[in-house]
Amino acid sequence: MKKLFLILSVAMFSLGTVDAFAQDNANEGAATEQAAATEQAAATEQAAATEQAAVAETTTVADVDAEATIAGESMHHVMMQKFLEGGWEWMLPVLLCLVLGLAIAIERILYLSLSTINSKKFLAQIEEALKNGGIDAAMEVARNTRGPIASIYYQGLSRYGQGLDAVEKSVVSYGSVQTGLMESGLSWIGLFIALSPMLGFMGTVVGMIAAFDAIQAAGDISPTLVAGGIKVALLTTLMGLIAAVILQLFYNYIVAKIDSLVNEMEDTSIVLMDMLTAYKK
């Protein structure tokens, strides 16, 4: 989505730039025709028209240069400029929240991705090992397989000699441990989600206070006096909301992934107890 949004933004910006240059070319064509017409007029009128055309040409060139400068700015440069305009003392904490939250989210996503296995294939391997090699062979299969499901199976199979009740208690207890390991770091992401807009709103309050201080010092209300403070307020709020939205998306994805793994762990634990009950008989 971010890549698609960037592509659409660049496309719209490029279309606007092309339209601006087309209008400039049309204006330059009209100026050329006007200059040709003034050449046929009197000497005084020609001199006045020439001076006016020179001024218009200078203005047009300046406008084209300004538009070319704006069009040549990269997205990174624009974002950095807005970041500095918002004030580093308020924008930097929000940026740190976003970076740290993304780092934890990416680490959790990688951990959960590595924890995901083909449970049907794993259950078939465990069942085949129980039939051919017994508990030791099944434990070896679980030891050589990654993920929380394999860890739960290994802990349950290792307590088979103590009875099925001990196996069930071990599976339940170690399942809770694995769930806690998967949820590790989510509290920090939740903290950054809540902290980012709060810091942005704090910058908003500070910017509005600065705007009213400028009004009080000048003794008059002028747009130029309050524009700076209001701009800081809006930029800090925008930065905080953007950081919170991005982290919230990652947070919801991680929670959904954990719920899926927990459900799979519960289902496979029931299958383990059924397999051990059949093996004991």
Secondary structure as a PSIPRED ss2 file (coil, helix, strand):
# PSIPRED VFORMAT (PSIPRED V4.0)

   1 M C   1.000  0.000  0.000
   2 K H   0.000  1.000  0.000
   3 K H   0.000  1.000  0.000
   4 L H   0.000  1.000  0.000
   5 F H   0.000  1.000  0.000
   6 L H   0.000  1.000  0.000
   7 I H   0.000  1.000  0.000
   8 L H   0.000  1.000  0.000
   9 S H   0.000  1.000  0.000
  10 V H   0.000  1.000  0.000
  11 A H   0.000  1.000  0.000
  12 M H   0.000  1.000  0.000
  13 F H   0.000  1.000  0.000
  14 S H   0.000  1.000  0.000
  15 L H   0.000  1.000  0.000
  16 G H   0.000  1.000  0.000
  17 T H   0.000  1.000  0.000
  18 V H   0.000  1.000  0.000
  19 D H   0.000  1.000  0.000
  20 A H   0.000  1.000  0.000
  21 F H   0.000  1.000  0.000
  22 A H   0.000  1.000  0.000
  23 Q H   0.000  1.000  0.000
  24 D H   0.000  1.000  0.000
  25 N H   0.000  1.000  0.000
  26 A H   0.000  1.000  0.000
  27 N H   0.000  1.000  0.000
  28 E H   0.000  1.000  0.000
  29 G H   0.000  1.000  0.000
  30 A H   0.000  1.000  0.000
  31 A H   0.000  1.000  0.000
  32 T H   0.000  1.000  0.000
  33 E H   0.000  1.000  0.000
  34 Q H   0.000  1.000  0.000
  35 A H   0.000  1.000  0.000
  36 A H   0.000  1.000  0.000
  37 A H   0.000  1.000  0.000
  38 T H   0.000  1.000  0.000
  39 E C   1.000  0.000  0.000
  40 Q C   1.000  0.000  0.000
  41 A C   1.000  0.000  0.000
  42 A C   1.000  0.000  0.000
  43 A H   0.000  1.000  0.000
  44 T H   0.000  1.000  0.000
  45 E H   0.000  1.000  0.000
  46 Q H   0.000  1.000  0.000
  47 A H   0.000  1.000  0.000
  48 A H   0.000  1.000  0.000
  49 A H   0.000  1.000  0.000
  50 T H   0.000  1.000  0.000
  51 E H   0.000  1.000  0.000
  52 Q H   0.000  1.000  0.000
  53 A H   0.000  1.000  0.000
  54 A H   0.000  1.000  0.000
  55 V H   0.000  1.000  0.000
  56 A H   0.000  1.000  0.000
  57 E H   0.000  1.000  0.000
  58 T H   0.000  1.000  0.000
  59 T H   0.000  1.000  0.000
  60 T H   0.000  1.000  0.000
  61 V H   0.000  1.000  0.000
  62 A H   0.000  1.000  0.000
  63 D H   0.000  1.000  0.000
  64 V H   0.000  1.000  0.000
  65 D H   0.000  1.000  0.000
  66 A H   0.000  1.000  0.000
  67 E H   0.000  1.000  0.000
  68 A H   0.000  1.000  0.000
  69 T H   0.000  1.000  0.000
  70 I H   0.000  1.000  0.000
  71 A H   0.000  1.000  0.000
  72 G H   0.000  1.000  0.000
  73 E C   1.000  0.000  0.000
  74 S C   1.000  0.000  0.000
  75 M H   0.000  1.000  0.000
  76 H H   0.000  1.000  0.000
  77 H H   0.000  1.000  0.000
  78 V H   0.000  1.000  0.000
  79 M H   0.000  1.000  0.000
  80 M H   0.000  1.000  0.000
  81 Q H   0.000  1.000  0.000
  82 K H   0.000  1.000  0.000
  83 F H   0.000  1.000  0.000
  84 L H   0.000  1.000  0.000
  85 E H   0.000  1.000  0.000
  86 G C   1.000  0.000  0.000
  87 G C   1.000  0.000  0.000
  88 W H   0.000  1.000  0.000
  89 E H   0.000  1.000  0.000
  90 W H   0.000  1.000  0.000
  91 M H   0.000  1.000  0.000
  92 L H   0.000  1.000  0.000
  93 P H   0.000  1.000  0.000
  94 V H   0.000  1.000  0.000
  95 L H   0.000  1.000  0.000
  96 L H   0.000  1.000  0.000
  97 C H   0.000  1.000  0.000
  98 L H   0.000  1.000  0.000
  99 V H   0.000  1.000  0.000
 100 L H   0.000  1.000  0.000
 101 G H   0.000  1.000  0.000
 102 L H   0.000  1.000  0.000
 103 A H   0.000  1.000  0.000
 104 I H   0.000  1.000  0.000
 105 A H   0.000  1.000  0.000
 106 I H   0.000  1.000  0.000
 107 E H   0.000  1.000  0.000
 108 R H   0.000  1.000  0.000
 109 I H   0.000  1.000  0.000
 110 L H   0.000  1.000  0.000
 111 Y H   0.000  1.000  0.000
 112 L H   0.000  1.000  0.000
 113 S H   0.000  1.000  0.000
 114 L H   0.000  1.000  0.000
 115 S H   0.000  1.000  0.000
 116 T C   1.000  0.000  0.000
 117 I C   1.000  0.000  0.000
 118 N C   1.000  0.000  0.000
 119 S H   0.000  1.000  0.000
 120 K H   0.000  1.000  0.000
 121 K H   0.000  1.000  0.000
 122 F H   0.000  1.000  0.000
 123 L H   0.000  1.000  0.000
 124 A H   0.000  1.000  0.000
 125 Q H   0.000  1.000  0.000
 126 I H   0.000  1.000  0.000
 127 E H   0.000  1.000  0.000
 128 E H   0.000  1.000  0.000
 129 A H   0.000  1.000  0.000
 130 L H   0.000  1.000  0.000
 131 K H   0.000  1.000  0.000
 132 N H   0.000  1.000  0.000
 133 G C   1.000  0.000  0.000
 134 G H   0.000  1.000  0.000
 135 I H   0.000  1.000  0.000
 136 D H   0.000  1.000  0.000
 137 A H   0.000  1.000  0.000
 138 A H   0.000  1.000  0.000
 139 M H   0.000  1.000  0.000
 140 E H   0.000  1.000  0.000
 141 V H   0.000  1.000  0.000
 142 A H   0.000  1.000  0.000
 143 R H   0.000  1.000  0.000
 144 N C   1.000  0.000  0.000
 145 T C   1.000  0.000  0.000
 146 R C   1.000  0.000  0.000
 147 G C   1.000  0.000  0.000
 148 P H   0.000  1.000  0.000
 149 I H   0.000  1.000  0.000
 150 A H   0.000  1.000  0.000
 151 S H   0.000  1.000  0.000
 152 I H   0.000  1.000  0.000
 153 Y H   0.000  1.000  0.000
 154 Y H   0.000  1.000  0.000
 155 Q H   0.000  1.000  0.000
 156 G H   0.000  1.000  0.000
 157 L H   0.000  1.000  0.000
 158 S H   0.000  1.000  0.000
 159 R C   1.000  0.000  0.000
 160 Y H   0.000  1.000  0.000
 161 G H   0.000  1.000  0.000
 162 Q H   0.000  1.000  0.000
 163 G C   1.000  0.000  0.000
 164 L H   0.000  1.000  0.000
 165 D H   0.000  1.000  0.000
 166 A H   0.000  1.000  0.000
 167 V H   0.000  1.000  0.000
 168 E H   0.000  1.000  0.000
 169 K H   0.000  1.000  0.000
 170 S H   0.000  1.000  0.000
 171 V H   0.000  1.000  0.000
 172 V H   0.000  1.000  0.000
 173 S H   0.000  1.000  0.000
 174 Y H   0.000  1.000  0.000
 175 G H   0.000  1.000  0.000
 176 S H   0.000  1.000  0.000
 177 V H   0.000  1.000  0.000
 178 Q H   0.000  1.000  0.000
 179 T H   0.000  1.000  0.000
 180 G H   0.000  1.000  0.000
 181 L H   0.000  1.000  0.000
 182 M H   0.000  1.000  0.000
 183 E C   1.000  0.000  0.000
 184 S C   1.000  0.000  0.000
 185 G C   1.000  0.000  0.000
 186 L H   0.000  1.000  0.000
 187 S H   0.000  1.000  0.000
 188 W H   0.000  1.000  0.000
 189 I H   0.000  1.000  0.000
 190 G H   0.000  1.000  0.000
 191 L H   0.000  1.000  0.000
 192 F H   0.000  1.000  0.000
 193 I H   0.000  1.000  0.000
 194 A H   0.000  1.000  0.000
 195 L H   0.000  1.000  0.000
 196 S H   0.000  1.000  0.000
 197 P H   0.000  1.000  0.000
 198 M H   0.000  1.000  0.000
 199 L H   0.000  1.000  0.000
 200 G H   0.000  1.000  0.000
 201 F H   0.000  1.000  0.000
 202 M H   0.000  1.000  0.000
 203 G H   0.000  1.000  0.000
 204 T H   0.000  1.000  0.000
 205 V H   0.000  1.000  0.000
 206 V H   0.000  1.000  0.000
 207 G H   0.000  1.000  0.000
 208 M H   0.000  1.000  0.000
 209 I H   0.000  1.000  0.000
 210 A H   0.000  1.000  0.000
 211 A H   0.000  1.000  0.000
 212 F H   0.000  1.000  0.000
 213 D H   0.000  1.000  0.000
 214 A H   0.000  1.000  0.000
 215 I H   0.000  1.000  0.000
 216 Q H   0.000  1.000  0.000
 217 A H   0.000  1.000  0.000
 218 A H   0.000  1.000  0.000
 219 G C   1.000  0.000  0.000
 220 D C   1.000  0.000  0.000
 221 I C   1.000  0.000  0.000
 222 S C   1.000  0.000  0.000
 223 P H   0.000  1.000  0.000
 224 T H   0.000  1.000  0.000
 225 L H   0.000  1.000  0.000
 226 V H   0.000  1.000  0.000
 227 A H   0.000  1.000  0.000
 228 G H   0.000  1.000  0.000
 229 G H   0.000  1.000  0.000
 230 I H   0.000  1.000  0.000
 231 K H   0.000  1.000  0.000
 232 V H   0.000  1.000  0.000
 233 A H   0.000  1.000  0.000
 234 L H   0.000  1.000  0.000
 235 L H   0.000  1.000  0.000
 236 T H   0.000  1.000  0.000
 237 T H   0.000  1.000  0.000
 238 L H   0.000  1.000  0.000
 239 M H   0.000  1.000  0.000
 240 G H   0.000  1.000  0.000
 241 L H   0.000  1.000  0.000
 242 I H   0.000  1.000  0.000
 243 A H   0.000  1.000  0.000
 244 A H   0.000  1.000  0.000
 245 V H   0.000  1.000  0.000
 246 I H   0.000  1.000  0.000
 247 L H   0.000  1.000  0.000
 248 Q H   0.000  1.000  0.000
 249 L H   0.000  1.000  0.000
 250 F H   0.000  1.000  0.000
 251 Y H   0.000  1.000  0.000
 252 N H   0.000  1.000  0.000
 253 Y H   0.000  1.000  0.000
 254 I H   0.000  1.000  0.000
 255 V H   0.000  1.000  0.000
 256 A H   0.000  1.000  0.000
 257 K H   0.000  1.000  0.000
 258 I H   0.000  1.000  0.000
 259 D H   0.000  1.000  0.000
 260 S H   0.000  1.000  0.000
 261 L H   0.000  1.000  0.000
 262 V H   0.000  1.000  0.000
 263 N H   0.000  1.000  0.000
 264 E H   0.000  1.000  0.000
 265 M H   0.000  1.000  0.000
 266 E H   0.000  1.000  0.000
 267 D H   0.000  1.000  0.000
 268 T H   0.000  1.000  0.000
 269 S H   0.000  1.000  0.000
 270 I H   0.000  1.000  0.000
 271 V H   0.000  1.000  0.000
 272 L H   0.000  1.000  0.000
 273 M H   0.000  1.000  0.000
 274 D H   0.000  1.000  0.000
 275 M H   0.000  1.000  0.000
 276 L H   0.000  1.000  0.000
 277 T H   0.000  1.000  0.000
 278 A H   0.000  1.000  0.000
 279 Y H   0.000  1.000  0.000
 280 K H   0.000  1.000  0.000
 281 K C   1.000  0.000  0.000
